[in-house]
Amino acid sequence: MVHVASAFIVANHAVWAQSAFELPSAKGCLHLDLLVDLDAEGSEYSDVVLLEAKRIEPGKVKEKAQQIIGDYNRIRSWGQSIVGGDTPLFFELPRQLRRRYGGLVVVLRECCDRGGVISEPNFSTWWKELTSIPAVYPSDLAATLAKSLRSAIERGVEYGPYWDGGRRLVVLYAVFDFGRPDK
């Protein structure tokens, strides 16, 4: 998330990493991984990007898939009804929320051959194409996550240039336009 935050800062946007909540939400979340105001100084309105990130390690597939779905639901619903305890601390500013965007970023290491070619089937291909899910991922969670990912305005996969020990670093992302907070 440091690189993502840096890119927003370079583009002159306001960035809050680990944006804390006044109180834990019903789901027990204490912060958003990254919150960006795209129009921090331009007007009395805020256009925000809410970002959540996950790292998937081998053996943690089901747990992380559930968390990614929870992250999507949180960023989708945040800002619809800004009431005490469900707003990040900085957001007590006298500004109106005009538009909400959300993003999911997932980092994982996928098995590859000596040339760096990732073995099929894999999670990154599924994320990009939303076709057959590898057997290690629970199909019910995959179906729920796929429904969310299909609503993305942009979804993609970036492959790391290096691999080591039969694993290659992969970054998955999805960007959502949740519109005005009253919708």
JOQUI-V322308 format. One line per field, one symbol per residue. phi: phi as a letter, one per 20 degrees, with the letter a starting at -180 (. if undefined). psi: psi as a letter, one per 40 degrees, with the letter a starting at -180 (. if undefined). burial: # if it has 9 or more other C-alpha atoms within 8 Angstrom, else .. Layout:
phi=???
psi=???
burial=???
//
This chain:
phi=.ffffffffgemdeccelffefcffgenfdaefbccdfcfdeaedddddddcccdddgndgfgffffffffgffffefnfcfcgnddggfeeffceeebcdcbdccdbddfbefenfffdfbfffggfdldfeggfegffffffffgfffefebbacceffccbmmccfcddbbdcdemffed
psi=ddddddddddefihhhifhiidihideeheiidhhhhefdedaeihhihhhiiihhiheeddddddddddddddddehedghiheeiiddeeigiihdihiiihhhhihihiadeehhiiiidddddddfbhhidehhddddddddddddeiehhahhhieiihfeihhhhiihhiheaide.
burial=....#..##...###.######.##....###########....##########.#....##.###.##.##..#..##.....#####.......#################..#.##.##.#####.#..##..#...##.###.##..#..###..#..#..#############.##..
//
